[in-house]
């Protein structure tokens, strides 16, 4: 854990703690009587949160808190007994096992999302107003435009909202209160194709298969592997070639 990031977080976290006589339920009812107690508790909580994020929902598979505490005590007293070379070998093996675990979880999520995607797109294709292109992109016209249609080399100004199948909004220019401008060929394939179907002033809803979005890799924490995406897109202006 990078200490500078931890120390930046300490002032905010400490405002939540009464350092004179605090009692926090951490599973063991840790009693925080001093400022040092509070700092120690917060460092432990931050470290634990980072480990949980890295190791997933079952950190006990790789991590023993009691042995971790021994390692901390040994390091603080310069009495670590394990040779550096052995440490490196162990950590290399751990990282390999963790990558394998994460890959299996990713593949399982992708398979589950694929089933949901297929069911959704099949049903959605039968709804009034929904059209499907040769690539599999689905769209519905909310408002027709009357201006120019962009080409793949144009820049466009748009407002948009992106959602997952469960309705979770993961990105929205409307929420930010400002439109955004980018190249038509600088976005996911579903956008590149969909924008060229629109005219200035149009508002469409796109249903983008994962193959035309972020595929099996997903995107960050918000968009999982193999997830289809739903976008409402308003084409404000076609700005011409880059």
C-alpha positions, 0 to 999 in steps of 0.5 A: 500500500502506498503510504502517501495515499494512506496519509492523505486519507487519514485527515478525512477518516479521523474526523469520523472518530472521537479519539478521546474515548471511542468504541468501534464495533470491528467484530472485536469491539476495538476500543480507541482510547488515544489518537495512536489507537485511531491511527492504527485502526484506520491503517488496518481498516485501509489495508484490509479494504485494499486486500479485500478488493484485490482478493475478491469476496473470499480473501480467506482463500489466500490470506490469514490475518493472524499470520499477516500480523506476525509479518507486520510485527517482524518487519517493524522490528527488523526481524523478518526471518524469510529470505528475500529470494523465498519471498519473491518466489512465494509472491510470484506463485501467489500472483499466478494463482490469483490471476488464474482465479480472477480469469476463471471468475471473469469467464464465469461472469462473461458466460452468464452475461452472454446468456442474459444478452442473448435473451434480451436482444432476442426479445428486444428485437420483437418490440415496436420500433426496434430495428436490427442492423447486419452487425447485430446493433439494435436501435430505436428512433426517439426523435428524427433529426433533419441535419447532416449525418456524420461520416466515420472521420467526423467529429460530433457533439452529443448528449448521452446516457449509458445503462446496463441491462438492469437499468444502472446508469454508468455514464451520463453527460446529462448528469454532468450538465454538459455535452461532449465532443469526440471523433466518430471513429474514436469510440466503441464499434456500436457507437461508430455505426450508430452515430452514422445512422443519425442526423443532426437533432436526432435522438436514438436509443441504441442496444449494443451487443458486447461484441460491439462494445467492450467485449469479454474484457469489460471496462473498469468496475462498472461494465463487466465482461460480455455485457451489452449496453443501452445508450440514449444518444442525442446528436447535437452537431456534426463538426466535420472531418478531423 
